[in-house]
Every structure is written in structure tokens, then in C-alpha cells.
Amino acid sequence: MKQMEVTIMGQSYLLGCPEGGEALLSRAVAQVDREMSAIRDAGRVKARERIAVLAALNLAYQLAEGPAATSSATAAPAASTSPNGNETLPSPELEALIRRLDEALGQDGQLL
């Protein structure tokens, strides 16, 4: 197994990668970086862990919708895009999900 150094939201990670899987891993890293950066840039979420959870939820939602959704940024439930192309605030459904996650984690494990 080969190792690749990648950067997500300005932080470097050393990841294991099967031989010949470099291009696929690079695309996956780019998609995660885009998703996390979009959430961070929307401005309401500051904690890296919370950004990662929201990005994971967005990407899982896109995968659940099917192959056509994975290439579309508007398929994600966490943030919508305004007509001028700017990121808007998270949806009420996502806010409710975040509250439920925080409640499930309890005070010591809160995401923020």
C-alpha cells in the first residue's frame, strides 16, 4: 500500500492508498475539501469537527440520492445556493439534525 500526503482545509494528512488508486483518492480528497471549505466559508460553523460531520452528512446524502447527485452541489441538504451563486445558511432540517447530534453527544461531546 502506498502513502499519499493530502491537504484538506489547509491541514495535511498522510493517507494509505492502494496502488493505482491515486487519482480516485485525489478526487475524493478534493470533494471533501470543497465540501468542508464551503461549510466553513458560509460562516456559521467554526469547529473543525462539526464542519467534518456536516460535510460527511452532505456527501452521504449525495451518495444516497444516486450518481447524478454526487456531481451537483445543490443536492446537499446542509446549505442551499442563492440565485447569485452564494452559499446561504443551513436549512431548518439540518439545524434540527445538528441539535439532535448535540443532544445525543451530551455536554462533554458537543460539536461546538
Beta strands, then each sheet from edge to edge (+ up, - down):
strand 1: 2-8
strand 2: 11-17
strand 3: 79-81
strand 4: 87-90
sheet 1: 1+ 2-
sheet 2: 3+ 4-
end
